[in-house]
Amino acid sequence: MLRLLAEHSRYNDLIVTDVFESYENLVLKVYTAMIFFKHYCPKANFLMKVDDDVVIHLDRMFSRWIETENDENSIFGIVWPEHPPIRDRANKWYATLHFVLRIYLQF
């Protein structure tokens, strides 16, 4: 905790929320960041959410931003069509049998 406080004191870059830490609650943490961005960063031109397991190709990213700079609402990502759910419980991306389809639908 002391390291987090030191980082916040130095960079003022932490958003604290009362959302329980879990993979299932990731969407709530992202939503919290978006609300924070909307209310406290009115002059910012964009918000970028990246995890520690993501590789960013800066040249591609900047090219895409230039191509779409007049679009007010843009989301970038990759669609993996017909990707099967992972059933290995030890895997970070494990999907329980509550998801009954043999492949994920495109989204």
Stockholm file with secondary structure:
# STOCKHOLM 1.0

chainA/1-107         MLRLLAEHSRYNDLIVTDVFESYENLVLKVYTAMIFFKHYCPKANFLMKVDDDVVIHLDRMFSRWIETENDENSIFGIVWPEHPPIRDRANKWYATLHFVLRIYLQF
#=GR chainA/1-107 SS CHHHHHHHHHHCCCCCCCCCCSGGGHHHHHHHHHHHHHHHCTTCSCCCCCCTTCCCCHHHHHHHHHHTTTCSSCCCCCCCTTCCCBCCTTSTTBCCTTSCCSSCCCC
#=GC SS_cons         CHHHHHHHHHHCCCCCCCCCCSGGGHHHHHHHHHHHHHHHCTTCSCCCCCCTTCCCCHHHHHHHHHHTTTCSSCCCCCCCTTCCCBCCTTSTTBCCTTSCCSSCCCC
//
